[in-house]
Amino acid sequence: MKPTSPHLGALAVGNIVLPNRLFVAPMAGVTDRPFRQLCKNLGAGYAVSEMVTARKDLWHTLKTSRRANHDGETTPIAVQIAGTDAAMMAEAAAYNIDRGAQIIDINMGCPAKKVCNKWAGSALMQDEPLALQIVEAVVAACLPHKVPVTLKMRTGWSLQHKNAERIARAAEQAGVAMLTVHGRTREQGYKGQAEYDTIAAVKAAVRVPVVANGDITTPEKALAVLRHTGADAIMIGRAAQGRPWIFGDIAHFLATGTHRAAPLTQQVKQWLLDHLGEHYGLYGEFAGVRTARKHIGWAVRTLPGGEAFRTRMNALDSCEAQVQAVADYFDELSLDHDRLPAAAVDVAEDDDAQEAREAACTAN
């Protein structure tokens, strides 16, 4: 039976119309331009960049210049900015608009200690007046350019201090065009279970679009979250790592009530190889081959022989050798599996991924 859901079509965010309501979450160390474009190609209607620091002295670092690189990326281009000073955040918004940003997203959700210790990210939820000052300053900076401002936050700082609904109301009044809520507190980090009652409360409190985020790993879960929260869209993070076609899977399920066939093994190989080519182009060989390891590891982690292959692949130090190893692995897999074999959903971050996220969350 086809599920009843109003959440299939386009969605307006200010003057920008998104083609669908399936979004890629901004993830430090993950959602660079090649990964965003891969997800868009495979069904995501919207993808937000890794966060860019509001610190002007870091804008010309290699890390920030890569994050601000949108060469060849399909529209709309959304950039997340992070910081603690309203004037600096406004300047960061203008800086990124000059470099192609069509939507500016304010980070009020990152739980990393290195960010929160500086009172950025989700730490801003502890200081509502400062959070509102930042929102107002960024909206004012973006208004002359007709660039919508969005906000991503958590349910609150801790279980005892959930203030997402109050911040949502204030942000809407200040001119924010869309709100995303991750169903955890900062205190939880990425542990425990996401809850959706707070997201439902935010949705009921405001008129702008609300996006639900957290623990959405399957088409069934996507539908359940949409129904429970009444959210206008869903945002997927860790479940897209190694499985970027999840957006197309969810769209198919919401439209038909059935699961589509697993992707062809050879098609997955080609998607991954194309992604690697774009990845190396952005990072160069030395950094590219090393930062690509996590993407390859995510792609094979639940597949037959995946862990053994990952161990061998992590010892390779050239792009050419890495590409050949990936091609050989999937060619061998396709001999027994025309389509990708079914695997248990696994979105738990391994140590390497968690370390990368914590390090990248410094936003510098």
C-alpha positions in Angstrom: 0.0 0.0 0.0 1.3 3.4 -0.9 2.1 5.5 2.1 0.2 8.7 2.5 2.7 11.6 2.7 2.6 15.2 1.5 6.4 15.4 1.6 7.4 14.6 -1.9 7.5 17.7 -4.0 9.5 20.9 -4.2 10.1 23.1 -1.2 10.6 26.9 -1.2 13.2 28.3 1.1 12.9 32.1 0.7 13.2 32.7 -3.0 15.0 29.4 -3.6 13.0 26.4 -4.7 14.5 23.0 -3.7 13.6 20.1 -6.1 12.7 17.7 -3.3 12.6 17.4 0.5 15.5 14.9 1.1 18.5 16.8 2.3 22.2 16.0 3.1 23.3 17.1 6.5 26.4 19.2 6.8 29.1 16.9 8.3 32.6 18.2 9.0 35.2 16.2 7.2 32.6 14.5 5.0 30.3 16.9 3.0 32.9 18.5 0.8 31.9 19.4 -2.7 32.5 16.0 -4.3 30.4 14.2 -1.7 27.6 16.8 -1.9 27.5 16.5 -5.6 27.4 12.7 -5.5 24.4 12.8 -3.1 22.7 15.3 -5.3 23.3 13.1 -8.4 21.7 10.2 -6.5 18.5 11.8 -5.3 19.2 14.5 -2.7 17.4 17.8 -3.3 19.7 19.8 -1.1 23.2 19.6 0.5 24.8 22.0 2.9 28.6 22.5 3.0 30.9 21.7 5.9 31.0 24.6 8.2 33.2 27.6 7.3 34.7 29.6 10.2 33.7 33.2 10.8 37.4 33.9 11.7 38.7 36.1 8.9 42.3 35.2 9.6 41.5 31.6 8.6 39.6 32.2 5.4 42.7 31.8 3.3 43.9 28.6 4.8 43.9 25.5 2.6 41.1 23.9 4.7 38.7 26.9 4.4 39.5 27.5 0.7 38.5 23.9 0.0 35.3 24.3 1.9 34.5 27.4 -0.1 35.1 25.7 -3.4 31.9 25.3 -5.4 33.4 24.7 -8.8 30.9 22.7 -10.9 28.5 22.2 -8.0 24.8 22.2 -9.0 22.6 24.8 -7.4 21.5 25.7 -4.9 24.8 26.2 -3.1 24.4 26.3 0.6 27.2 27.2 3.0 27.2 26.7 6.7 29.0 29.3 8.8 30.1 29.0 12.5 31.2 31.5 15.0 30.4 33.5 18.2 30.6 37.1 17.1 27.6 38.7 15.3 29.6 41.1 13.2 32.1 38.4 12.2 29.3 36.0 11.3 27.7 38.7 9.1 31.0 39.3 7.4 31.5 35.6 6.9 28.0 35.4 5.3 28.9 38.2 2.8 32.3 36.5 2.1 30.7 33.3 1.2 27.9 35.0 -0.9 30.7 36.6 -2.9 32.0 33.1 -3.6 28.7 31.7 -4.8 26.6 30.8 -1.7 22.9 31.1 -2.5 21.8 30.0 1.0 23.6 30.7 4.3 23.1 28.3 7.1 24.0 29.2 10.7 25.6 26.4 12.7 24.0 26.1 16.1 24.2 22.3 16.2 27.8 21.0 16.2 28.4 19.3 19.5 32.2 18.9 19.2 34.1 20.0 22.3 36.6 22.0 20.3 33.7 24.1 18.9 31.5 24.3 22.1 34.4 25.3 24.3 34.6 28.4 22.1 30.9 28.9 22.6 30.2 28.2 18.9 28.0 25.5 17.5 25.4 24.1 19.9 26.9 26.0 22.8 25.2 29.1 21.4 21.9 27.5 22.6 23.0 28.4 26.2 23.1 32.1 25.3 19.9 32.9 23.6 20.5 36.7 23.4 23.8 36.1 21.6 22.2 33.5 19.4 19.6 36.0 18.4 22.1 38.7 17.8 24.0 36.4 15.4 20.8 35.5 13.5 19.8 39.1 13.2 23.2 40.2 11.9 23.5 37.4 9.4 19.9 38.0 8.1 20.7 41.7 7.7 23.9 40.9 5.8 22.1 38.5 3.4 19.0 40.6 2.8 20.5 42.9 0.2 21.7 39.9 -1.8 18.3 38.2 -1.5 20.0 35.2 0.0 17.9 33.1 2.5 19.3 32.3 5.9 18.6 29.0 7.6 19.5 27.7 11.0 20.5 24.2 12.2 20.3 23.5 15.9 19.7 20.7 18.5 16.8 20.2 20.8 18.8 22.0 23.5 22.0 21.9 25.6 20.9 19.1 27.9 17.9 17.1 28.8 17.0 19.7 31.5 17.5 22.6 29.1 15.6 22.0 25.8 15.0 25.4 24.3 14.7 24.6 20.6 11.1 25.8 20.4 11.9 29.2 21.9 14.9 29.7 19.7 12.9 28.7 16.7 10.2 31.3 17.4 12.8 34.0 17.8 14.8 33.0 14.7 11.6 33.0 12.6 10.8 36.5 13.8 14.3 37.6 12.9 13.9 36.4 9.3 15.2 32.9 9.2 13.7 31.0 6.2 14.1 27.4 7.4 14.9 25.6 10.6 16.6 22.2 11.0 16.5 20.4 14.3 18.7 17.4 15.2 16.7 15.3 17.7 19.5 15.2 20.3 20.8 17.6 22.9 24.4 18.8 22.8 25.1 16.7 25.9 24.1 13.5 23.9 26.6 14.2 21.1 25.8 11.4 18.6 25.0 8.8 21.3 21.6 7.5 22.5 18.5 7.8 20.5 17.2 10.9 18.7 13.8 12.0 19.8 11.2 13.7 17.6 8.7 15.2 20.0 10.8 18.4 20.2 10.9 18.6 16.4 7.1 18.2 16.3 6.8 21.0 18.8 9.1 23.3 16.7 7.0 22.5 13.6 3.8 23.5 15.5 5.4 26.7 16.7 6.6 28.3 13.4 5.4 28.8 9.9 8.7 28.5 8.1 9.8 25.0 6.8 11.1 22.7 9.5 13.6 19.9 8.7 13.9 16.8 10.9 17.3 15.3 11.4 18.8 12.4 13.5 18.8 8.6 13.2 17.0 8.5 9.8 18.6 5.4 8.4 15.9 3.6 6.3 12.9 4.5 4.1 10.6 3.3 6.8 12.2 5.5 9.4 12.0 8.5 7.1 8.3 8.0 6.6 7.8 7.5 10.4 9.7 10.6 11.2 7.8 12.7 8.7 4.5 11.5 10.1 5.4 11.9 13.7 6.9 15.4 13.4 4.9 16.9 10.5 8.2 18.2 9.3 8.5 19.6 5.8 11.7 17.7 5.0 14.2 15.3 6.4 18.0 15.6 6.6 20.2 12.6 6.5 23.8 12.5 7.7 25.7 9.3 8.7 23.3 7.0 6.9 24.5 8.5 3.6 28.1 7.6 4.3 28.9 4.8 1.9 25.3 4.6 0.8 24.6 7.9 -1.0 21.8 6.3 -3.0 19.7 6.3 0.2 18.0 9.5 -1.0 16.7 7.7 -4.1 15.6 4.7 -2.0 13.6 6.9 0.3 12.0 8.9 -2.6 10.9 5.6 -4.2 9.5 4.3 -1.0 7.6 7.5 -0.2 6.1 7.5 -3.7 5.2 3.8 -4.0 5.3 2.1 -0.6 7.8 -0.5 -2.0 11.5 -0.9 -1.9 13.4 -0.6 -5.1 16.0 -3.1 -6.1 19.5 -2.7 -4.7 21.9 -0.9 -7.1 23.9 -2.9 -9.5 27.4 -3.7 -8.2 29.0 -2.4 -11.3 27.0 0.8 -11.0 28.1 1.3 -7.4 31.7 0.8 -8.6 31.3 3.5 -11.2 29.7 5.9 -8.7 32.6 5.4 -6.3 35.3 5.7 -9.0 33.7 8.9 -10.3 33.5 10.3 -6.7 37.2 9.4 -6.2 38.2 11.3 -9.3 36.4 14.4 -8.1 37.9 13.9 -4.6 41.4 13.7 -5.9 40.8 16.8 -8.0 39.9 18.8 -4.9 42.5 17.5 -2.5 45.5 16.5 -4.7 47.2 13.2 -4.5 48.8 13.3 -1.1 45.8 14.4 0.9 43.3 13.0 -1.6 44.3 9.3 -1.2 44.3 9.6 2.5 41.0 11.4 3.0 39.3 9.1 0.4 40.0 6.1 2.6 37.0 6.8 4.9 34.6 7.1 1.9 35.9 3.8 0.5 35.7 2.2 4.0 32.1 3.3 4.4 31.2 1.9 1.0 32.6 -1.6 1.7 32.1 -2.0 5.5 29.1 -4.3 5.4 30.0 -6.1 2.1 31.6 -9.5 1.8 35.3 -9.2 2.5 34.9 -5.5 3.1 36.9 -5.2 6.2 39.8 -7.2 4.9 39.8 -5.1 1.7 39.7 -1.9 3.8 42.8 -3.0 5.7 44.7 -3.6 2.5 43.4 -0.4 0.9 44.5 1.8 3.8 48.1 0.8 3.2 48.0 2.2 -0.4 49.5 5.7 -0.9 48.8 6.5 -4.5 45.6 7.5 -6.3 46.2 5.1 -9.1 46.7 2.1 -6.7 43.6 3.1 -4.7 41.4 3.3 -7.8 42.7 0.0 -9.1 42.1 -1.7 -5.8 38.5 -0.4 -5.7 37.8 -1.5 -9.2 39.2 -4.9 -8.6 37.2 -5.4 -5.4 33.9 -4.5 -7.0 34.7 -6.5 -10.1 35.3 -9.6 -8.0 32.2 -8.9 -5.9 30.0 -8.7 -9.1 31.0 -12.2 -10.1 28.8 -13.5 -7.3 26.5 -10.5 -6.8 25.0 -8.8 -9.8 23.4 -6.3 -7.4 24.8 -5.1 -4.1 24.1 -7.8 -1.5 21.7 -7.0 1.3 23.5 -5.8 4.4 22.5 -4.8 7.9 22.1 -1.0 8.3 25.2 0.2 10.1 25.6 3.9 10.7 27.8 3.7 13.8 30.9 5.8 13.3 34.2 4.0 13.5 37.1 5.5 15.4 38.6 7.0 12.2 35.4 8.7 11.3 34.7 10.0 14.7 38.3 11.4 14.9 37.9 13.0 11.5 34.6 14.7 12.5 36.0 16.0 15.8 39.1 17.4 14.2 37.2 18.9 11.3 34.6 20.5 13.6 37.3 23.0 14.7 36.1 24.8 11.6 39.5 26.3 10.7 
